[in-house]
Amino acid sequence: MDKIEIDIGKMIRKELYRQKRSIAWLAEQVGRHRCHLPRMLKKTSLDSDLLCQISIVLGVDYHSIYSQKIKRCKNATQ
């Protein structure tokens, strides 16, 4: 198994910083309470539906990061 862990919350926080947007703004965009989203973004993984919503709002395909990891793992086992 691929030993590189994906900290998706950290990646999203970095993208918010790059776009000069706040977590409160993102929470509003994805229909989450602004108090809950910061806690969610401290996790290393997120619900797929939430990740999809965040990907659309920020214009970043976060699911592709996991797809790349799956391909690396698959190639490593062959």
C-alpha positions in Angstrom: 0.0 0.0 0.0 1.1 3.6 -0.8 2.7 4.9 2.4 2.1 8.6 1.5 -0.9 9.8 3.4 -3.2 12.5 1.9 -4.1 15.3 4.2 -7.0 16.6 2.2 -8.0 19.1 4.9 -4.6 20.7 4.8 -4.7 20.9 1.0 -8.1 22.6 1.1 -6.9 25.1 3.7 -3.9 25.9 1.5 -6.1 26.4 -1.6 -8.4 28.7 0.4 -5.4 30.8 1.5 -4.2 30.9 -2.2 -7.6 32.1 -3.3 -7.7 34.6 -0.4 -11.0 33.0 0.8 -12.1 32.1 4.4 -13.3 28.9 5.8 -16.6 30.8 6.7 -17.0 31.6 3.0 -16.4 28.0 2.0 -18.9 26.8 4.6 -21.5 29.1 3.2 -20.8 27.9 -0.3 -21.2 24.2 0.6 -24.1 24.6 3.0 -22.3 23.8 6.2 -22.3 25.7 9.4 -19.2 27.9 9.7 -18.4 26.4 13.1 -18.4 22.8 11.9 -16.3 23.2 8.7 -13.0 24.2 10.5 -13.2 21.0 12.5 -13.8 19.0 9.3 -10.8 20.5 7.6 -8.5 19.4 10.5 -9.2 15.8 9.5 -7.1 14.0 7.0 -10.2 12.7 5.1 -13.6 14.0 4.2 -17.0 12.6 3.1 -16.9 12.1 -0.7 -20.0 14.3 -1.3 -18.5 17.1 0.7 -15.2 16.7 -1.1 -17.1 16.9 -4.4 -18.9 20.1 -3.4 -15.6 21.7 -2.2 -13.9 20.6 -5.5 -16.6 22.4 -7.5 -16.6 25.6 -5.4 -12.8 25.9 -5.4 -12.3 24.6 -8.9 -9.8 21.9 -7.8 -10.4 18.2 -8.5 -9.5 16.7 -5.1 -10.9 13.3 -6.1 -8.1 13.0 -8.7 -5.5 13.0 -5.9 -7.1 9.8 -4.6 -7.3 8.4 -8.1 -3.6 9.0 -8.6 -2.9 7.2 -5.3 -5.0 4.2 -6.4 -3.0 4.0 -9.6 0.3 4.1 -7.8 -0.8 1.4 -5.4 -2.1 -0.7 -8.2 1.1 -0.4 -10.2 3.2 -1.2 -7.1 1.4 -4.5 -6.6 1.8 -5.7 -10.2 
